[in-house]
Amino acid sequence: MTGHARMPTAGVGPDPRVSLHLLGGFRLLHDDVPVVVPRGLQRVIALIGLRPGATRSHLAGLLWPETSEERALSSLRTALWRLRQDPCCPLVTDGDTVRLDPAVHLDTDELVDVAARVRDGDVPDAVGAAGRHDLLPGWYDDWVLLERERLRQLRLHMLEQLAGNHLAAGRHGEALEAALEAMAAEPLRETPHRLVVRIHLAEGNAFEAVHAFYVYRDLLLRELRLEPSRAMCALLDETLAPIRHATHPTPPRPGSPRPGVTGRTPGVTGR
């Protein structure tokens, strides 16, 4: 594990800034300089970052699930020893647990923090950019797949809640931006499409609302052969009522003559 060459500086400067990026791919930066980490050690660092305070046996079991506990623990001890030989090592040990150094900036922590602030009603800057990339794409360990889905769902709910908060406050442009960001992340998910319809209706844009509904309906029919939920259809009941009434005229009441019918018995002429 080595960083790119850097010129020494005179005197003692501030502590180096270390950041670990797991969204969009593994990157360990030491004062913004990439640190080269072998793939096997990347897995160790990434798991420790995602499972802070996990015991050694728990980490070893996740990293080497196909081996015995004794052999997995031995592999973990070797990996930790190799990491500690490098001055760029971002880990600290505390008894039976291993965690990232508190000074290390972790991008997944930023996503969790932004989501918590949105839940509290805050509007953080660049909220849409938080977590835009998948966790460790191309990695297929079970623990990666679980964490990837957890963070994906966290971001989707964050964007949907942000859109709802903006809509309730009458900030329709910001609400639409957040809803469209969620829609881009998961095009078949109904909630952001429903939010888009609600936002257009709140602005009085009936055409945009109907158009958004049918775009989603066509997508859902084409991809899954499903119809939108009753909750989404109900959003447009009042808007579509005149159209439905025009295309399906009210049937005549019993006993009333139909259009073009005189009421006389066929074949009988009046005198």
SVG drawing of the C-alpha trace seen along z (x, -y; Angstrom):
<svg xmlns="http://www.w3.org/2000/svg" viewBox="-106 -28 119 53">
<polyline fill="none" stroke="black" stroke-width="0.4" points="0.0,0.0 1.9,-3.0 1.1,-6.6 2.5,-8.6 5.8,-10.3 5.6,-13.7 8.3,-16.2 9.1,-16.6 8.1,-19.8 10.1,-21.6 8.7,-21.8 5.7,-20.0 2.5,-20.7 -1.1,-19.8 -2.2,-16.2 -2.7,-14.8 -6.3,-14.5 -7.2,-10.9 -10.5,-10.1 -12.0,-6.7 -14.3,-6.7 -16.5,-3.6 -19.3,-5.1 -18.4,-4.6 -15.4,-2.5 -12.6,-2.1 -10.3,-5.1 -8.1,-5.9 -6.7,-9.4 -3.9,-10.8 -3.8,-14.6 -5.7,-14.1 -3.0,-11.8 -4.3,-8.3 -2.9,-5.5 -2.3,-2.2 -4.0,0.6 -4.0,4.3 -7.5,5.7 -7.4,8.1 -6.6,5.3 -9.2,3.1 -11.8,5.6 -10.5,5.5 -10.5,1.7 -13.9,1.3 -15.6,3.8 -14.1,2.2 -15.4,-1.2 -18.9,0.1 -19.0,2.1 -17.5,-0.2 -16.7,1.6 -17.2,5.1 -15.3,7.8 -12.4,9.6 -14.3,12.9 -17.3,11.2 -15.0,9.4 -13.1,12.6 -16.3,14.6 -17.6,12.0 -14.3,11.8 -13.5,15.5 -16.9,17.2 -15.7,20.5 -12.9,21.2 -12.8,22.3 -13.0,19.6 -9.4,20.3 -8.0,19.9 -10.2,16.8 -8.9,15.1 -5.3,16.0 -5.9,14.4 -7.3,11.3 -4.3,11.0 -2.0,11.2 -4.0,8.5 -4.0,6.2 -0.3,6.6 0.4,5.7 -1.8,2.7 -0.1,1.4 3.3,1.5 2.2,-1.4 2.2,-5.0 -1.0,-5.6 -2.8,-2.9 -6.3,-4.3 -7.2,-1.8 -7.0,-1.7 -7.5,1.3 -9.2,1.4 -9.1,4.8 -11.0,7.2 -12.4,4.5 -11.0,2.8 -12.3,-0.5 -11.3,-3.4 -9.3,-6.2 -11.8,-8.9 -9.9,-11.4 -10.7,-9.4 -13.5,-10.9 -15.8,-8.2 -18.2,-9.1 -20.9,-6.7 -21.0,-8.5 -21.8,-11.7 -24.8,-10.1 -26.1,-8.8 -25.6,-12.3 -27.4,-14.1 -30.3,-11.6 -30.7,-12.2 -30.7,-16.0 -33.4,-15.7 -35.5,-13.6 -35.2,-16.5 -36.5,-18.9 -33.2,-20.4 -32.2,-21.1 -28.5,-20.3 -26.5,-21.7 -26.0,-19.4 -28.3,-16.8 -28.9,-15.2 -25.2,-14.5 -25.0,-12.5 -24.8,-8.8 -25.4,-9.2 -23.0,-6.4 -23.4,-2.7 -21.4,-1.2 -18.3,0.6 -19.6,1.4 -18.2,4.7 -17.9,6.2 -20.2,9.1 -19.5,10.2 -22.7,10.8 -21.9,8.0 -21.3,5.6 -24.6,6.5 -26.4,5.9 -24.8,2.6 -25.3,1.5 -29.0,2.0 -29.3,0.4 -27.6,-2.7 -29.6,-2.8 -32.9,-2.6 -31.6,-5.2 -30.9,-7.6 -34.2,-7.0 -36.2,-7.6 -34.1,-10.7 -34.9,-12.2 -38.6,-11.4 -38.8,-12.9 -37.0,-16.0 -39.4,-16.3 -42.4,-15.9 -41.0,-18.6 -40.4,-21.0 -44.0,-20.3 -45.5,-21.0 -43.6,-24.3 -44.8,-25.3 -41.2,-25.1 -42.4,-23.3 -39.2,-23.6 -37.0,-22.2 -39.6,-19.4 -39.6,-18.4 -35.8,-18.4 -35.6,-16.0 -38.4,-13.7 -36.7,-13.5 -33.4,-12.6 -35.1,-9.7 -36.8,-8.7 -33.5,-8.6 -32.1,-6.4 -35.0,-3.9 -37.2,-4.5 -39.8,-1.7 -40.3,-2.9 -43.8,-4.4 -43.3,-6.8 -41.2,-9.4 -43.6,-9.3 -46.5,-9.8 -44.7,-12.8 -44.1,-14.3 -47.9,-14.0 -48.7,-15.7 -46.2,-18.5 -47.7,-19.3 -51.2,-19.2 -50.2,-21.6 -48.9,-24.0 -52.1,-23.7 -50.4,-22.0 -53.0,-19.4 -51.4,-18.4 -48.0,-17.8 -49.6,-15.7 -51.6,-13.5 -48.5,-13.2 -46.3,-12.1 -49.0,-9.5 -49.2,-8.0 -45.4,-7.9 -45.1,-5.9 -48.1,-3.7 -46.6,-2.8 -43.2,-2.1 -44.8,0.2 -46.9,2.0 -43.9,2.5 -41.4,3.6 -43.5,5.5 -47.0,5.8 -48.5,4.1 -50.8,1.1 -50.1,-1.8 -51.5,-1.5 -55.0,-2.7 -53.3,-5.4 -51.6,-6.9 -54.7,-6.5 -56.7,-8.3 -54.5,-11.4 -56.0,-12.1 -59.6,-11.0 -60.9,-14.6 -58.7,-15.8 -59.7,-12.9 -63.4,-12.9 -64.5,-15.3 -62.5,-13.3 -64.1,-10.0 -67.5,-11.6 -67.1,-12.8 -65.9,-9.4 -68.5,-7.4 -71.8,-9.3 -74.3,-8.7 -76.7,-5.8 -80.4,-6.8 -82.7,-6.3 -85.1,-3.4 -88.3,-4.4 -86.7,-7.4 -86.6,-7.3 -83.2,-6.7 -81.8,-9.3 -83.5,-8.9 -86.4,-6.8 -89.9,-8.2 -91.5,-5.9 -93.9,-4.4 -94.2,-0.7 -92.3,0.3 -94.5,0.9 -97.4,-1.1 -98.2,-4.5 -100.3,-7.0 -103.6,-8.2"/>
</svg>
